[in-house]
């Protein structure tokens, strides 16, 4: 279920509604999605990567296979993706131009 600002997932046998704006990044672990949000919290749900990308919308970029990041959570992109909460996500260096291009395109669209 989705209304544009939230997603509702099943985590630990409970329905949880998460504000999309609170999501930092998502990492897939096989068929499970680990949704990392502000406040050092993590929700695990069984969902496909494609379905989750569709629900989260255009303000998320894929930095590596099975890992999408909110553009609002990115502090900088160097050889790693540095997040505003201090976490660092690695990516394949050969994808740097693509990641920077996607990041800049989204920033420009939101301006």
Z-matrix of the N, CA and C atoms (Angstrom, degrees):
N
C 1 1.450
C 2 1.519 1 109.12
N 3 1.321 2 115.42 1 144.34
C 4 1.454 3 119.69 2 -177.82
C 5 1.518 4 109.39 3 -155.50
N 6 1.336 5 117.39 4 141.41
C 7 1.458 6 120.58 5 175.09
C 8 1.523 7 111.56 6 -122.15
N 9 1.315 8 118.11 7 11.75
C 10 1.461 9 121.92 8 178.74
C 11 1.508 10 113.44 9 100.35
N 12 1.319 11 117.87 10 -32.77
C 13 1.460 12 120.34 11 -179.43
C 14 1.518 13 112.00 12 -110.33
N 15 1.317 14 117.44 13 -18.02
C 16 1.458 15 121.74 14 -179.65
C 17 1.521 16 110.01 15 -134.16
N 18 1.317 17 114.71 16 159.88
C 19 1.456 18 120.44 17 167.67
C 20 1.527 19 106.63 18 -126.04
N 21 1.300 20 115.42 19 148.07
C 22 1.457 21 120.80 20 177.42
C 23 1.516 22 107.90 21 -114.55
N 24 1.326 23 115.28 22 126.07
C 25 1.455 24 120.76 23 -177.71
C 26 1.523 25 109.23 24 -127.29
N 27 1.312 26 115.46 25 166.03
C 28 1.453 27 122.19 26 173.91
C 29 1.521 28 106.83 27 -104.32
N 30 1.328 29 117.35 28 112.32
C 31 1.460 30 122.37 29 -179.77
C 32 1.525 31 109.01 30 -129.96
N 33 1.302 32 115.75 31 124.92
C 34 1.470 33 122.11 32 -178.35
C 35 1.530 34 111.21 33 54.09
N 36 1.340 35 114.73 34 43.89
C 37 1.464 36 123.65 35 176.93
C 38 1.527 37 114.19 36 64.32
N 39 1.329 38 116.16 37 21.45
C 40 1.465 39 121.18 38 176.61
C 41 1.518 40 108.87 39 -128.98
N 42 1.332 41 116.30 40 145.92
C 43 1.455 42 120.26 41 172.97
C 44 1.523 43 108.40 42 -79.32
N 45 1.314 44 115.62 43 127.60
C 46 1.461 45 121.93 44 -178.52
C 47 1.527 46 107.83 45 -124.90
N 48 1.324 47 116.11 46 131.03
C 49 1.462 48 121.16 47 175.35
C 50 1.524 49 107.96 48 -103.23
N 51 1.331 50 115.43 49 127.06
C 52 1.458 51 121.88 50 -176.87
C 53 1.523 52 108.69 51 -120.92
N 54 1.327 53 116.24 52 131.02
C 55 1.456 54 120.22 53 173.05
C 56 1.527 55 108.29 54 -70.38
N 57 1.314 56 116.67 55 128.04
C 58 1.462 57 121.09 56 -179.54
C 59 1.524 58 110.32 57 -59.40
N 60 1.314 59 117.71 58 -34.35
C 61 1.463 60 121.03 59 -179.75
C 62 1.533 61 112.52 60 -66.86
N 63 1.331 62 118.34 61 -15.77
C 64 1.465 63 122.32 62 179.51
C 65 1.531 64 112.39 63 -91.33
N 66 1.327 65 117.46 64 -7.72
C 67 1.463 66 121.33 65 -177.34
C 68 1.523 67 109.64 66 -82.85
N 69 1.327 68 116.21 67 127.63
C 70 1.454 69 122.10 68 176.40
C 71 1.524 70 110.47 69 -86.60
N 72 1.327 71 115.36 70 -55.38
C 73 1.462 72 120.09 71 -179.30
C 74 1.522 73 109.98 72 -159.22
N 75 1.334 74 114.49 73 166.96
C 76 1.463 75 121.75 74 179.08
C 77 1.522 76 107.79 75 -132.75
N 78 1.326 77 115.32 76 132.82
C 79 1.460 78 121.18 77 175.57
C 80 1.523 79 108.27 78 -122.44
N 81 1.314 80 115.59 79 131.06
C 82 1.459 81 120.97 80 177.75
C 83 1.527 82 109.53 81 -86.65
N 84 1.308 83 115.47 82 134.76
C 85 1.457 84 123.31 83 173.93
C 86 1.525 85 106.31 84 -124.47
N 87 1.318 86 115.68 85 92.78
C 88 1.463 87 123.65 86 -172.00
C 89 1.518 88 109.27 87 59.85
N 90 1.334 89 119.18 88 -118.83
C 91 1.464 90 120.26 89 -178.58
C 92 1.531 91 112.44 90 -94.25
N 93 1.308 92 117.07 91 8.73
C 94 1.464 93 120.99 92 -179.29
C 95 1.525 94 110.87 93 -110.17
N 96 1.321 95 115.28 94 141.07
C 97 1.458 96 121.40 95 176.90
C 98 1.523 97 108.59 96 -104.62
N 99 1.336 98 115.82 97 127.48
C 100 1.461 99 121.74 98 172.67
C 101 1.520 100 106.95 99 -96.99
N 102 1.312 101 116.88 100 111.36
C 103 1.457 102 122.11 101 -177.99
C 104 1.524 103 107.89 102 -99.55
N 105 1.325 104 116.34 103 112.72
C 106 1.465 105 122.26 104 -178.21
C 107 1.523 106 108.51 105 -97.16
N 108 1.335 107 115.63 106 126.77
C 109 1.464 108 120.79 107 -177.58
C 110 1.530 109 109.63 108 -122.75
N 111 1.337 110 115.48 109 168.49
C 112 1.466 111 121.08 110 175.97
C 113 1.526 112 109.37 111 -54.69
N 114 1.310 113 115.84 112 152.74
C 115 1.453 114 120.66 113 179.12
C 116 1.517 115 112.17 114 86.39
N 117 1.339 116 116.58 115 16.80
C 118 1.459 117 121.57 116 177.21
C 119 1.527 118 112.87 117 59.01
N 120 1.336 119 116.50 118 35.40
C 121 1.461 120 121.41 119 179.20
C 122 1.512 121 109.67 120 -106.50
N 123 1.330 122 115.23 121 152.42
C 124 1.448 123 121.48 122 179.51
C 125 1.522 124 108.72 123 -138.76
N 126 1.321 125 115.94 124 134.25
C 127 1.456 126 122.13 125 175.67
C 128 1.519 127 108.36 126 -116.74
N 129 1.308 128 116.13 127 137.49
C 130 1.457 129 120.79 128 179.28
C 131 1.520 130 107.97 129 -114.75
N 132 1.329 131 115.63 130 130.22
C 133 1.453 132 120.87 131 179.78
C 134 1.519 133 109.20 132 -142.01
N 135 1.298 134 115.47 133 156.80
C 136 1.466 135 120.50 134 176.98
C 137 1.523 136 107.61 135 -93.92
N 138 1.343 137 115.32 136 111.04
C 139 1.459 138 120.98 137 -176.86
C 140 1.524 139 107.42 138 -159.92
N 141 1.317 140 116.23 139 148.23
C 142 1.461 141 118.54 140 177.68
C 143 1.525 142 109.96 141 -75.72
N 144 1.307 143 115.01 142 154.61
C 145 1.461 144 121.21 143 -179.86
C 146 1.528 145 110.48 144 -63.29
N 147 1.318 146 116.50 145 -42.61
C 148 1.461 147 120.48 146 179.98
C 149 1.511 148 112.72 147 -62.89
N 150 1.320 149 116.61 148 -42.25
C 151 1.470 150 121.06 149 179.04
C 152 1.519 151 110.63 150 -63.95
N 153 1.318 152 116.24 151 -42.04
C 154 1.460 153 120.55 152 -179.65
C 155 1.531 154 111.16 153 -66.64
N 156 1.332 155 117.64 154 -43.51
C 157 1.466 156 120.94 155 177.61
C 158 1.522 157 110.75 156 -58.83
N 159 1.309 158 115.83 157 -41.28
C 160 1.465 159 120.45 158 179.86
C 161 1.525 160 111.05 159 -63.37
N 162 1.327 161 117.32 160 -42.63
C 163 1.461 162 121.22 161 -178.82
C 164 1.523 163 112.09 162 -69.92
N 165 1.332 164 117.59 163 -34.64
C 166 1.463 165 120.38 164 -177.03
C 167 1.520 166 112.61 165 -75.98
N 168 1.301 167 117.51 166 -30.62
C 169 1.458 168 119.80 167 174.93
C 170 1.510 169 114.77 168 94.97
N 171 1.320 170 114.84 169 -165.13
C 172 1.455 171 122.68 170 -169.92
C 173 1.524 172 114.81 171 -81.87
N 174 1.312 173 119.19 172 -12.36
C 175 1.463 174 121.11 173 -176.85
C 176 1.521 175 113.37 174 -86.64
N 177 1.327 176 116.53 175 19.43
C 178 1.460 177 122.47 176 176.65
C 179 1.518 178 108.18 177 -123.75
N 180 1.327 179 116.16 178 139.13
C 181 1.452 180 119.88 179 177.63
C 182 1.527 181 109.40 180 -119.80
N 183 1.316 182 114.85 181 147.20
C 184 1.454 183 120.89 182 178.78
C 185 1.526 184 107.77 183 -87.49
N 186 1.338 185 116.32 184 118.66
C 187 1.457 186 119.97 185 -178.32
C 188 1.524 187 111.90 186 -97.24
N 189 1.295 188 116.48 187 -22.99
C 190 1.459 189 121.59 188 172.45
C 191 1.518 190 107.09 189 -160.04
N 192 1.284 191 116.07 190 172.18
C 193 1.456 192 119.76 191 -178.25
C 194 1.525 193 110.00 192 -58.74
N 195 1.332 194 115.32 193 122.83
C 196 1.454 195 120.62 194 177.65
C 197 1.515 196 115.35 195 79.05
N 198 1.324 197 117.89 196 16.00
C 199 1.466 198 120.82 197 -179.58
C 200 1.523 199 109.61 198 -139.58
N 201 1.342 200 116.18 199 117.65
C 202 1.459 201 120.97 200 175.48
C 203 1.524 202 109.33 201 -120.23
N 204 1.325 203 114.63 202 146.09
C 205 1.465 204 121.53 203 -174.12
C 206 1.521 205 109.01 204 -127.82
N 207 1.318 206 115.88 205 139.78
C 208 1.458 207 121.15 206 173.66
C 209 1.521 208 108.47 207 -70.89
N 210 1.331 209 116.47 208 133.95
C 211 1.473 210 118.10 209 178.98
C 212 1.520 211 111.23 210 -64.92
N 213 1.336 212 117.19 211 -26.13
C 214 1.463 213 120.64 212 178.82
C 215 1.521 214 111.87 213 -69.96
N 216 1.333 215 116.53 214 -20.31
C 217 1.460 216 120.86 215 -177.69
C 218 1.520 217 112.96 216 -90.15
N 219 1.326 218 117.55 217 -7.84
C 220 1.462 219 121.19 218 -175.93
C 221 1.525 220 110.60 219 -86.65
N 222 1.331 221 115.36 220 123.25
C 223 1.468 222 120.95 221 174.26
C 224 1.527 223 109.32 222 -85.38
N 225 1.345 224 115.85 223 -48.13
C 226 1.460 225 120.31 224 179.43
C 227 1.521 226 109.44 225 -158.03
N 228 1.329 227 114.00 226 160.80
C 229 1.455 228 120.30 227 175.52
C 230 1.515 229 107.00 228 -122.82
N 231 1.317 230 114.65 229 112.86
C 232 1.464 231 121.10 230 175.92
C 233 1.525 232 105.17 231 -117.97
N 234 1.313 233 118.02 232 -129.66
C 235 1.464 234 119.94 233 172.18
C 236 1.523 235 110.17 234 -76.64
N 237 1.315 236 114.73 235 -5.20
C 238 1.468 237 122.73 236 176.32
C 239 1.526 238 107.25 237 -138.70
N 240 1.322 239 115.95 238 165.72
C 241 1.463 240 120.51 239 174.01
C 242 1.524 241 106.53 240 -96.10
N 243 1.322 242 116.45 241 115.81
C 244 1.462 243 122.02 242 -179.32
C 245 1.527 244 108.57 243 -97.23
N 246 1.329 245 115.38 244 123.36
C 247 1.458 246 120.82 245 -177.30
C 248 1.516 247 111.32 246 -94.61
N 249 1.333 248 115.91 247 160.40
C 250 1.463 249 120.74 248 -176.94
C 251 1.524 250 112.88 249 -68.48
N 252 1.339 251 117.41 250 -17.57
C 253 1.465 252 119.58 251 178.46
C 254 1.528 253 112.19 252 -92.57
N 255 1.342 254 117.18 253 6.71
C 256 1.457 255 121.10 254 177.15
C 257 1.521 256 114.15 255 95.60
N 258 1.309 257 118.33 256 -11.31
C 259 1.460 258 120.53 257 178.98
C 260 1.525 259 109.76 258 -74.35
N 261 1.326 260 114.60 259 155.30
C 262 1.460 261 121.53 260 179.91
C 263 1.519 262 108.09 261 -126.53
N 264 1.333 263 115.81 262 131.43
C 265 1.455 264 121.68 263 176.86
C 266 1.521 265 108.46 264 -114.12
N 267 1.304 266 115.98 265 135.09
C 268 1.457 267 120.96 266 178.57
C 269 1.524 268 110.00 267 -89.85
N 270 1.304 269 115.41 268 155.94
C 271 1.454 270 120.89 269 175.09
C 272 1.525 271 108.29 270 -147.12
N 273 1.313 272 116.26 271 167.85
C 274 1.449 273 121.51 272 178.34
C 275 1.525 274 108.44 273 -74.53
N 276 1.313 275 116.99 274 123.74
C 277 1.459 276 122.22 275 -173.46
C 278 1.532 277 111.29 276 -58.65
N 279 1.305 278 118.76 277 -33.25
C 280 1.470 279 120.14 278 -179.16
C 281 1.527 280 112.45 279 -65.96
N 282 1.346 281 117.44 280 -13.56
C 283 1.465 282 121.78 281 177.65
C 284 1.527 283 112.58 282 -94.99
N 285 1.334 284 117.84 283 4.51
C 286 1.470 285 120.57 284 -174.53
C 287 1.526 286 112.05 285 -58.24
N 288 1.327 287 118.59 286 -46.89
C 289 1.464 288 121.25 287 -179.42
C 290 1.526 289 110.63 288 -60.07
N 291 1.326 290 116.71 289 -43.48
C 292 1.466 291 120.91 290 179.86
C 293 1.525 292 111.22 291 -63.65
N 294 1.318 293 117.10 292 -43.43
C 295 1.463 294 121.64 293 179.95
C 296 1.521 295 110.27 294 -64.35
N 297 1.333 296 116.83 295 -46.92
C 298 1.468 297 120.36 296 178.87
C 299 1.525 298 111.33 297 -62.30
N 300 1.319 299 116.82 298 -40.18
C 301 1.457 300 121.53 299 179.17
C 302 1.530 301 111.26 300 -63.85
N 303 1.328 302 116.71 301 -46.89
C 304 1.469 303 120.85 302 178.44
C 305 1.523 304 111.12 303 -63.51
N 306 1.314 305 116.69 304 -41.56
C 307 1.461 306 121.75 305 179.21
C 308 1.530 307 110.27 306 -61.44
N 309 1.335 308 116.65 307 -47.89
C 310 1.462 309 120.85 308 -178.41
C 311 1.528 310 111.18 309 -65.76
N 312 1.328 311 117.57 310 -38.43
C 313 1.461 312 121.44 311 179.34
C 314 1.529 313 110.78 312 -62.01
N 315 1.309 314 117.19 313 -42.45
C 316 1.468 315 120.66 314 179.96
C 317 1.522 316 110.40 315 -68.46
N 318 1.329 317 116.32 316 -42.27
C 319 1.464 318 120.72 317 177.51
C 320 1.532 319 109.86 318 -58.91
N 321 1.332 320 117.14 319 -46.46
C 322 1.464 321 121.99 320 -179.32
C 323 1.534 322 110.88 321 -62.92
N 324 1.333 323 117.17 322 -40.74
C 325 1.468 324 121.06 323 179.53
C 326 1.524 325 112.33 324 -64.98
N 327 1.340 326 116.15 325 -32.45
C 328 1.465 327 120.14 326 -178.42
C 329 1.516 328 112.75 327 -85.21
N 330 1.327 329 117.28 328 -9.30
C 331 1.474 330 120.36 329 -179.12
C 332 1.491 331 112.12 330 -80.80
